[in-house]
Amino acid sequence: MAVVAAAAPYIALAAGGLQAIGSIRQGNAQAASARYNANLADQNAQIALQQGAENARRQRIVNTKQLGAIRANVGASGVTLDGSPLDVLEESARAAELDALSIEHQGQLQAWGYQNSASLYRQNARQALTGGYMGAAAALLKSGVNYAALSQPAAPTAQLMRYRGLATQAYENPDI
């Protein structure tokens, strides 16, 4: 029993050291996971931009074909492209380009969302590292306190009882 009591302060220090190592490793693992997620979000942002640009390019091809068909129909009907038919064709071209720009903008908005997610993941990584080190520091401080408490010789019971008795008397009778 005396051996265990003598070893208790050192066991407290060792336990604190293990807790500190565990806290740092946990923080590092969480940070690595958050950085991985940030990289995925960055990749998704690039993909969203590329898809938006490609979808807009395809829409412009469709628009060009539709505008060509409109011109062909107007020409086949014998109507000249002066006045109202020209205005309709120009308005159709503007609306078609607006469709393509809208598609491209959707890709940009999606990419922006992914970039915001990546930023949050990076912040989480920094916080995980900080939390790991703070947890390690707390574990080491606690183990130091435990070491100090366990290293103190036990107060004799008679002394402790006398102290408690004096403290009680002083509380009950402040003139002592």
C-alpha positions as CSV (number, residue, x, y, z in Angstrom):
1,M,0.0,0.0,0.0
2,A,2.9,2.4,0.8
3,V,4.4,1.7,-2.6
4,V,1.2,2.7,-4.3
5,A,1.0,5.9,-2.2
6,A,4.6,6.7,-3.0
7,A,4.0,6.2,-6.7
8,A,0.7,8.1,-6.9
9,P,2.3,11.5,-7.7
10,Y,4.3,10.0,-10.5
11,I,1.3,8.2,-11.8
12,A,-0.6,11.5,-11.8
13,L,2.2,13.1,-13.9
14,A,2.2,10.2,-16.3
15,A,-1.6,10.3,-16.7
16,G,-1.4,14.0,-17.4
17,G,1.3,13.5,-20.0
18,L,-0.8,10.8,-21.7
19,Q,-3.9,13.1,-21.7
20,A,-1.8,15.9,-23.2
21,I,-0.5,13.6,-26.0
22,G,-4.0,12.4,-26.7
23,S,-5.4,15.9,-26.8
24,I,-2.8,17.0,-29.3
25,R,-3.3,14.0,-31.5
26,Q,-7.1,14.5,-31.4
27,G,-6.7,18.1,-32.4
28,N,-4.3,17.2,-35.2
29,A,-6.7,14.5,-36.5
30,Q,-9.6,16.9,-36.5
31,A,-7.6,19.5,-38.2
32,A,-6.5,17.1,-40.9
33,S,-10.1,16.1,-41.5
34,A,-11.1,19.7,-41.8
35,R,-8.3,20.5,-44.2
36,Y,-9.3,17.5,-46.3
37,N,-12.9,18.8,-46.5
38,A,-11.6,22.3,-47.4
39,N,-9.6,20.9,-50.3
40,L,-12.7,19.0,-51.5
41,A,-14.8,22.1,-51.3
42,D,-12.1,24.0,-53.3
43,Q,-12.2,21.3,-55.9
44,N,-16.0,21.4,-56.0
45,A,-15.8,25.2,-56.5
46,Q,-13.5,24.8,-59.5
47,I,-15.8,22.1,-60.9
48,A,-18.9,24.3,-60.4
49,L,-17.2,27.2,-62.3
50,Q,-16.1,24.9,-65.2
51,Q,-19.6,23.3,-65.4
52,G,-21.3,26.7,-65.4
53,A,-19.0,27.9,-68.2
54,E,-19.5,24.7,-70.2
55,N,-23.3,24.8,-69.7
56,A,-23.3,28.5,-70.8
57,R,-21.3,27.6,-73.9
58,R,-23.7,24.8,-74.8
59,Q,-26.6,27.2,-74.3
60,R,-25.0,29.7,-76.7
61,I,-24.7,26.9,-79.3
62,V,-28.4,26.2,-78.9
63,N,-29.2,29.9,-79.1
64,T,-27.2,30.3,-82.3
65,K,-29.1,27.5,-83.9
66,Q,-32.5,28.9,-82.8
67,L,-31.6,32.4,-84.0
68,G,-30.5,30.8,-87.3
69,A,-33.8,29.0,-87.6
70,I,-35.7,32.3,-87.0
71,R,-33.7,34.1,-89.7
72,A,-34.3,31.2,-92.1
73,N,-38.0,31.3,-91.4
74,V,-38.2,35.0,-91.8
75,G,-36.2,34.8,-95.1
76,A,-38.3,31.9,-96.4
77,S,-41.5,33.9,-95.7
78,G,-40.3,36.7,-98.0
79,V,-40.2,39.3,-95.2
80,T,-37.2,41.6,-95.0
81,L,-35.3,42.0,-91.8
82,D,-36.2,45.7,-91.6
83,G,-38.4,47.1,-88.8
84,S,-40.4,44.7,-86.6
85,P,-38.8,41.4,-87.7
86,L,-35.3,42.8,-87.0
87,D,-36.5,44.1,-83.6
88,V,-37.9,40.6,-82.8
89,L,-34.7,38.9,-83.9
90,E,-32.5,41.4,-81.8
91,E,-34.8,40.8,-78.7
92,S,-34.5,37.1,-79.2
93,A,-30.7,37.3,-79.4
94,R,-30.6,39.4,-76.2
95,A,-32.9,37.0,-74.3
96,A,-30.8,34.0,-75.5
97,E,-27.6,35.6,-74.2
98,L,-29.3,36.5,-71.0
99,D,-30.2,32.8,-70.6
100,A,-26.5,31.8,-71.1
101,L,-25.3,34.5,-68.7
102,S,-27.8,33.2,-66.1
103,I,-26.5,29.7,-66.4
104,E,-22.9,30.9,-66.0
105,H,-24.0,33.0,-63.0
106,Q,-25.5,29.9,-61.4
107,G,-22.2,28.1,-61.6
108,Q,-20.5,31.1,-60.0
109,L,-23.0,31.2,-57.2
110,Q,-22.5,27.5,-56.6
111,A,-18.7,27.9,-56.6
112,W,-19.0,30.8,-54.1
113,G,-20.9,28.5,-51.8
114,Y,-18.2,25.9,-52.0
115,Q,-15.5,28.5,-51.4
116,N,-17.4,29.7,-48.3
117,S,-17.5,26.1,-47.1
118,A,-13.8,25.7,-47.7
119,S,-13.1,28.8,-45.6
120,L,-15.2,27.5,-42.7
121,Y,-13.4,24.1,-42.9
122,R,-10.0,25.9,-42.7
123,Q,-11.2,27.9,-39.7
124,N,-12.4,24.6,-38.1
125,A,-8.9,23.2,-38.7
126,R,-7.2,26.1,-36.9
127,Q,-9.7,25.8,-34.0
128,A,-9.1,22.1,-33.7
129,L,-5.3,22.6,-33.4
130,T,-5.8,25.3,-30.9
131,G,-8.2,23.2,-28.9
132,G,-5.8,20.3,-28.9
133,Y,-3.0,22.4,-27.5
134,M,-5.3,24.0,-25.0
135,G,-6.5,20.6,-23.9
136,A,-2.9,19.4,-23.6
137,A,-2.0,22.4,-21.5
138,A,-5.0,21.9,-19.2
139,A,-4.1,18.2,-18.8
140,L,-0.5,19.1,-17.9
141,L,-1.6,21.8,-15.4
142,K,-4.1,19.4,-13.8
143,S,-1.4,16.7,-13.5
144,G,1.0,19.2,-11.9
145,V,-1.7,20.1,-9.3
146,N,-2.4,16.5,-8.7
147,Y,1.3,15.8,-8.3
148,A,1.7,18.6,-5.8
149,A,-1.4,17.5,-3.8
150,L,-0.2,13.8,-3.7
151,S,3.3,14.8,-2.8
152,Q,2.3,16.6,0.4
153,P,2.6,14.5,3.5
154,A,-0.7,13.7,5.1
155,A,-1.5,16.0,8.0
156,P,-1.8,14.1,11.3
157,T,-5.4,13.6,12.3
158,A,-4.9,15.3,15.7
159,Q,-3.4,18.4,14.1
160,L,-6.3,18.5,11.6
161,M,-8.9,18.1,14.3
162,R,-7.3,20.8,16.5
163,Y,-7.2,23.2,13.5
164,R,-10.9,22.5,12.8
165,G,-11.8,23.0,16.4
166,L,-10.0,26.3,16.5
167,A,-11.6,27.4,13.3
168,T,-15.0,26.5,14.6
169,Q,-14.4,28.3,17.9
170,A,-13.2,31.4,16.1
171,Y,-16.2,31.4,13.9
172,E,-18.6,31.0,16.8
173,N,-16.7,33.4,19.1
174,P,-14.8,36.2,17.2
175,D,-13.2,37.4,20.5
176,I,-10.8,34.4,20.6
